[in-house]
Amino acid sequence: MLQYVKAFNRGDTNALVNLFAPNAIIDDVFLGWSGLEKAKYVWQELHESFQINLQVEDIIAQGEVVAVRYIESGKSLKAFRGYAATNKSYAIVAMEWFIIQNNRIYRHWGARDSAEQFRQMDFNG
């Protein structure tokens, strides 16, 4: 999971995609259930808009399931889905779960308090 975190923090979407199985299933607040092509686009958009940084707080693994708790931080630097950039920072707790098969991420889903994130960045609406 540390490779995932390092690639995500760099905004290296090609490295992220290479960590996933070709038929991976991804669930995210901005994606719903999707595959890698849609996820790659959203990862790029999030990184460009917020320069998200994940700081690992805990990792728990049991069999093929891995859960990670982060402090997610970033800053509103570019317009995002109708919200103008505010140049304000945020920090929230975020969690992601992974199912690993054949040393690749087969399934991924995450949870974060997007309402708190948007409040800290002063996104109104």
C-alpha positions as CSV (number, residue, x, y, z in Angstrom):
1,M,0.0,0.0,0.0
2,L,2.9,2.3,0.5
3,Q,3.6,2.2,-3.3
4,Y,0.0,3.3,-3.8
5,V,0.4,6.2,-1.3
6,K,3.7,7.4,-2.8
7,A,2.3,7.3,-6.4
8,F,-0.9,9.1,-5.3
9,N,1.0,11.8,-3.5
10,R,3.2,12.4,-6.6
11,G,0.1,12.5,-8.8
12,D,1.6,9.7,-10.9
13,T,-1.6,8.2,-12.3
14,N,0.3,5.9,-14.6
15,A,2.1,4.3,-11.6
16,L,-1.2,4.1,-9.8
17,V,-2.8,2.3,-12.7
18,N,0.1,-0.2,-12.8
19,L,-0.7,-1.2,-9.2
20,F,-4.2,-2.4,-10.2
21,A,-5.3,-5.5,-11.9
22,P,-6.6,-4.7,-15.5
23,N,-10.2,-5.6,-14.4
24,A,-10.1,-3.8,-11.1
25,I,-13.3,-2.5,-9.6
26,I,-13.0,0.9,-7.9
27,D,-15.7,2.7,-5.8
28,D,-15.3,6.3,-4.8
29,V,-17.5,9.2,-3.8
30,F,-16.7,11.0,-7.1
31,L,-16.7,7.8,-9.2
32,G,-19.4,5.4,-8.0
33,W,-18.4,1.9,-9.2
34,S,-16.0,2.1,-12.1
35,G,-12.9,0.8,-13.8
36,L,-9.4,2.2,-14.2
37,E,-9.9,4.6,-17.1
38,K,-12.5,6.6,-15.2
39,A,-10.5,6.4,-12.0
40,K,-7.4,7.7,-13.7
41,Y,-9.2,10.8,-14.9
42,V,-10.7,11.5,-11.5
43,W,-7.3,11.0,-9.8
44,Q,-5.7,13.5,-12.2
45,E,-8.5,16.0,-11.6
46,L,-8.3,15.6,-7.8
47,H,-4.5,16.0,-7.7
48,E,-4.5,19.0,-10.0
49,S,-7.3,20.7,-8.1
50,F,-6.2,19.9,-4.5
51,Q,-2.7,18.5,-4.5
52,I,-3.9,15.8,-2.1
53,N,-1.3,14.3,0.2
54,L,-2.0,11.0,2.1
55,Q,-0.2,10.5,5.4
56,V,-0.6,6.9,6.6
57,E,-1.8,6.6,10.2
58,D,-2.7,2.9,10.3
59,I,-2.6,-0.1,8.0
60,I,-4.4,-3.4,8.9
61,A,-4.2,-6.5,6.7
62,Q,-6.0,-9.8,7.0
63,G,-5.6,-12.2,4.1
64,E,-6.1,-10.4,0.9
65,V,-7.9,-7.4,2.5
66,V,-6.0,-4.3,3.5
67,A,-7.5,-1.3,5.2
68,V,-5.6,2.1,5.5
69,R,-6.5,5.1,7.6
70,Y,-4.9,8.4,6.5
71,I,-4.8,12.0,7.3
72,E,-5.6,13.5,3.9
73,S,-4.6,17.1,3.3
74,G,-4.5,19.4,0.4
75,K,-5.3,22.9,-0.9
76,S,-7.8,24.3,-3.3
77,L,-5.6,25.4,-6.2
78,K,-7.7,25.0,-9.2
79,A,-11.5,25.0,-10.0
80,F,-13.2,21.7,-9.2
81,R,-16.5,20.7,-10.7
82,G,-18.1,24.1,-10.6
83,Y,-16.3,25.3,-7.4
84,A,-13.8,28.1,-7.9
85,A,-10.4,27.7,-6.3
86,T,-10.2,29.3,-2.8
87,N,-6.5,28.8,-2.0
88,K,-7.6,27.3,1.3
89,S,-6.2,24.1,2.9
90,Y,-7.9,21.2,4.4
91,A,-7.1,18.1,6.6
92,I,-9.5,15.2,7.2
93,V,-9.5,11.6,8.1
94,A,-9.9,9.3,5.1
95,M,-10.0,5.5,4.9
96,E,-9.5,3.1,2.0
97,W,-10.0,-0.6,1.7
98,F,-8.2,-2.8,-0.9
99,I,-8.5,-6.4,-2.0
100,I,-5.2,-7.7,-3.3
101,Q,-5.1,-10.6,-5.7
102,N,-1.9,-11.8,-7.5
103,N,0.0,-8.8,-6.0
104,R,-2.3,-6.3,-7.6
105,I,-5.2,-4.2,-6.3
106,Y,-8.3,-6.0,-7.5
107,R,-10.9,-4.0,-5.6
108,H,-10.7,-0.5,-4.0
109,W,-13.1,1.6,-2.1
110,G,-12.7,4.7,0.1
111,A,-14.5,6.9,2.6
112,R,-13.8,10.5,3.5
113,D,-15.8,13.3,4.9
114,S,-16.1,15.4,1.7
115,A,-18.5,17.8,3.4
116,E,-15.9,18.7,6.0
117,Q,-13.2,18.9,3.2
118,F,-15.4,21.3,1.2
119,R,-16.2,23.3,4.4
120,Q,-12.5,23.8,5.2
121,M,-11.8,24.9,1.7
122,D,-14.8,27.3,1.9
123,F,-16.7,25.8,-1.0
124,N,-20.2,27.2,-0.7
125,G,-23.2,25.7,-2.4
